[in-house]
């Protein structure tokens, strides 16, 4: 039995999904649904609102620009969200982290400063946690260079076991260096398969049909990384425009990419905005392949 995309047909940009004993939970950039809107599902296809996962913002945050949350699961009663918000001191978008005992929140961040804020590189956004096979934790993110006209880099750095502090030194993995990427790369997500590290990322203008998803292959979470293709692996179709900001999930032996996209006839429009889509990822040897985005999908998760 199939399903119809988008799986959530209202504004839900920069989606991230985790699985818990209580089902699937999805988080997104702030909207009328809250600072960190959260949805819940039993099957990845039918979603219901679960409230605002972070109703109270940290002391360092100016409200209204809480972007791209992603959650690391540390246990059945401990979750850490990494999020982007507007920093009072620097007036840049910077990265914070907050903790909750439930996947629906409330996530709490009592910090008086961001976790990461590269002021001289335009700020820091799009944090994404990654846990290696041995349990070592890392954080990936992007310096917001396009905000000030400089290069955008995907960075990675080790995290403490509790996920609350950075350790070691940050490492640059990739930057915009291909024509299709335009003036930026962003929205990193790392995936480990058969000993190979795949760094998925989005590039170009998120408010246009040129936005798309590419990937690099890395020797480890701290690189080095190489882009094997010169074209994106997920891009605009007749059904969806500007797909991007993805995460990958495994379910019943299949791999799915969760991402947002615009309706082709309403790119940049507030209504319905960027809706949430599911596109299956299959493997051609060691190469990820995506047949989408497609509105009608023959086989559900």
C-alpha positions in Angstrom: 0.0 0.0 0.0 1.3 3.4 -0.9 1.0 6.9 0.4 0.8 10.5 -0.8 3.4 13.2 -0.2 3.7 15.6 1.5 3.1 13.6 4.7 2.5 16.9 6.5 1.0 19.5 4.2 1.5 22.6 6.3 4.5 24.7 6.9 7.1 22.5 8.6 10.6 23.6 7.3 13.9 21.9 8.1 12.3 18.7 9.5 14.2 16.2 11.7 12.8 12.9 12.9 13.7 10.5 15.7 12.2 7.2 16.8 11.3 6.4 20.5 9.3 3.9 22.4 6.4 6.4 22.1 6.6 6.5 18.3 8.1 8.9 15.7 8.7 12.5 16.5 9.4 15.3 14.0 10.8 18.8 14.8 11.0 21.9 12.6 11.9 25.6 12.4 9.7 27.9 14.4 6.2 28.8 13.0 2.8 29.5 14.3 3.0 26.1 16.0 5.7 27.3 18.4 9.5 27.9 18.9 10.2 24.2 18.1 7.1 22.7 16.6 6.8 18.9 17.2 4.6 16.3 15.5 4.1 12.6 16.4 3.3 9.6 14.2 2.9 5.9 14.5 3.7 5.1 10.9 5.7 8.1 9.4 2.8 8.9 7.1 0.0 10.2 9.4 1.2 13.0 11.7 -0.5 14.9 14.5 0.6 18.0 16.4 2.3 17.4 19.7 2.8 21.0 20.8 5.9 23.3 21.2 8.9 21.3 22.3 10.7 24.4 23.7 8.1 26.9 24.9 10.7 28.9 26.9 13.8 30.2 25.2 17.3 30.5 26.7 18.5 33.8 28.2 20.8 34.5 25.2 18.0 34.1 22.6 15.9 36.8 20.9 12.7 35.0 19.9 11.3 34.5 16.4 14.2 32.9 14.6 14.5 29.4 16.2 15.7 27.3 13.3 16.5 23.7 12.3 16.3 21.7 15.5 17.8 18.2 15.6 17.5 15.8 18.5 20.0 13.3 19.9 18.6 10.4 21.9 20.7 9.6 24.9 18.1 7.3 26.6 14.4 6.7 27.2 14.3 9.8 29.5 17.1 12.0 28.1 17.0 13.9 24.8 19.3 16.8 23.7 18.1 19.2 21.0 20.6 21.3 19.0 19.0 24.4 17.6 19.7 27.7 15.9 18.5 31.1 17.3 19.2 34.8 17.2 21.9 35.8 19.7 21.3 39.0 21.7 25.0 39.8 22.0 26.3 39.2 18.5 23.0 39.7 16.6 23.9 36.6 14.6 22.2 33.3 14.3 24.0 30.9 16.7 23.7 27.4 18.0 22.4 26.3 21.4 21.5 23.0 23.1 18.7 22.1 25.4 17.7 19.0 27.4 14.3 17.2 28.0 13.2 14.0 29.6 10.5 13.5 27.0 10.8 13.6 23.2 7.9 16.1 23.1 9.7 18.4 25.6 9.8 20.7 27.2 13.4 21.2 26.2 15.2 23.6 28.6 18.3 25.6 28.0 19.4 27.8 30.9 22.7 28.9 29.2 23.6 32.6 29.1 25.5 32.2 25.8 25.3 30.0 22.7 27.2 26.7 22.4 28.7 27.9 19.0 28.7 31.4 17.5 31.3 32.1 14.8 30.7 35.8 14.7 33.6 36.5 12.3 32.2 33.9 9.9 28.6 35.1 9.8 27.3 33.1 12.7 26.6 29.3 13.1 23.5 27.4 12.0 22.1 24.0 11.2 23.5 21.9 14.0 23.3 18.1 13.5 24.4 15.4 16.0 26.0 12.2 14.9 26.8 9.1 17.0 29.6 6.8 15.7 29.5 3.1 15.9 31.6 3.1 19.1 29.2 5.6 20.8 31.4 8.6 20.3 29.4 11.7 19.7 30.0 14.6 17.2 28.2 17.8 16.1 28.1 19.1 12.6 27.1 22.6 11.6 27.5 25.3 9.0 29.1 28.8 9.4 26.5 31.2 8.1 29.0 32.7 5.7 26.4 33.7 3.0 25.0 36.2 5.6 28.2 38.3 5.2 29.4 37.2 1.8 32.1 34.7 2.7 32.5 30.9 2.2 30.2 28.5 3.9 31.8 25.5 5.5 30.4 22.4 7.0 32.2 21.9 10.3 32.4 18.9 12.6 33.7 18.6 16.2 33.6 15.9 18.9 31.0 16.2 21.7 31.2 15.3 25.4 29.4 12.0 26.3 26.5 14.0 27.7 26.2 16.0 24.5 26.4 19.3 26.2 29.9 20.5 25.4 32.3 20.5 22.5 35.6 18.8 22.9 38.7 18.8 20.7 38.9 21.3 17.8 36.5 22.0 14.9 37.3 20.6 11.5 36.2 21.9 8.1 34.7 19.2 5.9 33.3 20.7 2.7 32.4 24.1 1.3 30.5 25.3 -1.8 32.7 24.5 -4.8 30.4 23.1 -7.5 28.2 25.2 -9.9 24.9 23.7 -8.7 25.6 24.7 -5.1 25.4 28.4 -5.8 26.7 30.5 -2.9 26.3 28.1 0.0 26.2 24.6 1.5 24.2 23.9 4.6 22.0 21.4 6.6 24.6 18.6 7.1 23.5 15.1 8.1 26.0 12.2 8.5 25.1 8.6 8.0 27.2 5.5 8.6 26.8 2.5 6.3 29.1 -0.5 5.9 32.0 1.4 7.4 31.6 4.4 5.1 30.5 7.9 6.3 28.1 9.7 4.0 27.7 13.5 4.5 24.4 14.6 3.1 23.9 18.4 2.7 21.7 21.0 1.0 22.9 23.8 -1.2 21.8 26.9 -3.2 18.9 29.2 -2.3 16.3 27.5 -0.1 13.6 29.8 -1.4 14.1 28.7 -5.0 13.8 25.7 -7.3 17.6 25.5 -7.3 17.8 24.2 -3.8 18.8 20.5 -3.7 20.6 17.8 -1.8 24.1 16.4 -2.5 26.5 14.2 -0.6 30.1 13.6 0.1 31.9 10.5 1.3 34.1 10.8 4.4 36.9 8.7 6.0 35.3 9.5 9.4 33.2 12.0 11.2 36.0 14.5 11.1 36.8 13.9 7.4 38.5 14.2 5.1 35.5 14.2 2.7 35.1 14.0 -1.0 32.1 14.8 -3.3 31.8 11.9 -5.8 29.3 13.7 -8.0 29.0 17.1 -9.6 25.2 17.1 -9.5 22.6 16.8 -6.7 20.9 13.5 -5.9 17.6 15.1 -4.9 16.3 18.1 -6.8 13.1 19.8 -8.1 10.6 17.6 -9.9 7.1 18.2 -11.3 5.7 17.4 -7.9 8.0 19.4 -5.6 10.4 22.3 -5.8 13.5 23.0 -3.9 13.7 19.9 -1.8 16.3 20.0 1.0 17.3 20.0 4.6 17.2 16.3 5.1 17.7 13.6 7.7 17.8 9.8 7.1 15.9 7.2 9.1 15.9 3.4 9.0 12.6 1.5 9.3 11.9 -2.2 8.7 15.1 -2.5 6.7 14.4 0.4 4.4 16.1 3.9 4.4 14.0 7.0 4.1 15.0 10.6 3.6 12.8 13.2 5.4 13.0 16.6 3.8 11.0 19.7 3.1 9.9 21.0 -0.3 7.8 23.8 -1.8 4.7 23.2 -4.0 6.0 23.9 -7.6 3.4 26.7 -8.0 4.0 28.3 -4.7 7.8 28.6 -4.3 8.5 31.1 -1.5 4.9 31.4 -0.5 3.9 31.5 3.2 1.0 29.2 2.4 1.4 26.3 2.6 5.2 27.0 2.9 7.7 24.2 3.0 5.9 20.9 3.7 7.4 17.6 5.0 8.1 14.8 2.5 9.3 11.2 2.6 11.6 9.9 -0.2 13.0 6.4 -0.1 16.7 6.1 -0.5 18.1 2.9 -2.1 21.7 1.9 -2.6 23.3 1.1 -5.9 26.4 -0.5 -4.5 27.9 2.2 -2.3 26.0 5.0 -4.1 22.8 6.5 -2.6 19.9 6.9 -5.1 16.7 8.8 -4.6 13.7 8.5 -6.9 11.9 11.7 -6.0 10.4 13.8 -4.7 7.2 12.1 -5.8 3.7 12.9 -4.7 2.5 9.3 -5.1 4.7 6.6 -3.6 3.8 3.0 -4.3 5.0 1.4 -1.0 4.6 2.9 2.4 7.2 2.6 5.2 
